[in-house]
Every structure is written in C-alpha cells, then in structure tokens.
C-alpha cells in the first residue's frame, strides 16, 4: 500500500526534509530493544558479572564470537557463574570456530598472512608510536570496503537511443563501462542503536574505447556521508532490517552547459521477506547556489525500489524508478562466480529508461553490457 501510494504521490505535494525526518522517526519507533555486546561488556567492566553473563550467554548462542570468548573466560574464572572448565573449553572452541568461519572464505586472509610475514622482516623501532606507524605503512590496516558493485563491462551496447556529443566527438553504440565504489566505516554506536557511520565514493565511467580517440563520454561522481541503523536482530526476524540516512553529491565534473550536478538528502529502508531482499530509497534535493538542470527530478523521480534475488550462486538485482511525469527506468544486474572463485564474477547489466547517466538523464536509452565484477 505504501509503495503504491508513493509512486502515485501528486507532484504538487512535493517532498521535504520534514517528510524524510518523519519517515525516519516512524521507522526508528520500530526498533526493538535487543541485547548488544557493548552493553554486556560495559556491565562486565563495571563488575556486574551476573547481568553480563546472562547477556553474553544470549549473544554467544546467536553466534557472536566475541561474546563466546568472554563467556568462556567467565566460566574459566567463575565470574557470574559456577566455575566449569568443560564449558569454558567448549565456548573457547566455539569462539575460535565462529571466527574462523567468518574469515576463511576471504581472499584477503592469505594476503594478510603474507603481509605479516613481510612485517616480521622489518627492523623494529624502540619507540612504540614509531613502530605503530611502520606497521600501518607496511600492512593494509585500513577499513576500506566495497560499497556498491565494482564492475568492468568491456562491451556495453546501446540498442536504442542516442548519446550526447562530447566536444564534437560522435559516440559509437558500443562502449566500455566500469564502476569503482568504496566505503570507509569510521565509527559506530554513538547513539546506542548499534549504528555504523561511513563515508563512500562511487565513480561510474562510460568509455568510448572503440573510437579512434578512445575518450570518456561521461563520468559520474557520487561521494556520500551516511549512517545505517539496524532495526532487526537474529532472534526477532523483523521484516525491516535497517534504515540508512545520507547526504550525497552527484555530478559529472563538467562546466557550462554540460554541467550536471545536484546535492541531496536520502533515506533508505532495507527489508527482507524469506530470500527476497529489498531497498526503498527516497531523496530530497537541496537548493543549489546555481540552479543546474532544474528538471532533473522530473526524470529521476524522488526515489527507487530495488529487489535482490539470491539463488544458489546466482544473484539478480532489479531497480525501479518512476517520476510524476511518467519518466521511468528499469535496471537489472546479474552476477555469477567465475571458476568457483568468491571474488570474481561474471556480470551483466541491462538498462531501459531515463537517467542512466547524468549527461543523458533526459534521453531514453536501452542498453545491455557484459563483463565481470570483483564485488557484489
């Protein structure tokens, strides 16, 4: 009902920051009180062993490796419970096993091992701060992760529509497309909801590789600052899983009549029904000092719906957009592991409608591309 109402929303009503805030407050009210590791650990540090023991026990049975370790430690030392060496050994093993299962499929695990070997051969400094700087320099210790899909499509074919000319260059229907998207999680749980604060950067490029000059027809840049609030835990199985609030910028880095740029606030709701995952994202455009492409939202609308269908090794994503002016778009992504690897995928992207790139946001295009990705 809500989704249908959203897409039929009268354009005169508009969309405001107040609407975003109201939506977020309503969803936040759905947050349930749940046991958190940080709360249990704080109780433990304050010497409240009985309460922290019960909380660690709950978390450990959900698969929390850290809680399982501390539960084992409390059994070993009789803190908040009767001393029990057998249960202590059991939870130490469980903690180790859970942690190993979390990292064993990561390709970076082998790289980390080799980096540690390299670090062992470096001469040490007697100053601990200097040594820590050396360790940061010689090892990948920074929390950089994939954000959106990172893909490279050598063949991206324009089946219908036209590209805008770039500095007198006539674009061909076949080009190369790629996207680089990373994020950095810089802190968490400042408000006590288990929320994660992040910065992210996404760059989407359209490369006319098959022309004589092999120029970049268009490049779109999308930095963002956001926070994600979890709304569900393993034991309550809520339909809603998380809420994301963000401030974003998107532009193509050009000037003059080819400038495409906007700043906006966004709010996303993530949900799951059995093996179907989804996202509903709404956005509100912030006023610009210079009113670039004022009709942009007439084509992009005020939000999108995205659905993700995992089945065995297959992953299909479908994103839907529709504006109040009957300009719509459908985007489909499909990926499948190559050679049974867990970090390399066959990747296919299909697009039909408006807003595939900023330079052509008001032109309808139908495209399909093939290539590979290194993240999903």
Secondary structure, DSSP 8 states (H G I E B T S, - for coil): -HHHHHHT--TTT---HHHHHHHHHHHHTT------HHHHHHHHHTT-HHHHHHHHHHHHHTT-HHHHHHHHHHHHHTSSS---HHHHHHHHHHHHHHHHHHHTT-HHHHHHHHHHHHHHTS---SSHHHHHHHHHHHS--S-EEE-S--EEEEEEEEEES----BTTB---SEEEEEEEEEEEEEEE-SSSS--EEEEEEEEEEEE-TTSSS--EEEEEEEEEEEEEEE---TTT--SEEEEEEEEEEEE-S--GGG--EEEEEEEEEEEEETTEEEEEEEEEE---SS-TTTTHHHHHTTEEEEEEEEETTEEEEEEEEE-TTS-EEEEEEEEEESTT-SS-EEEEEEEEES-SSSTTTTS-EEEEEEEEES--
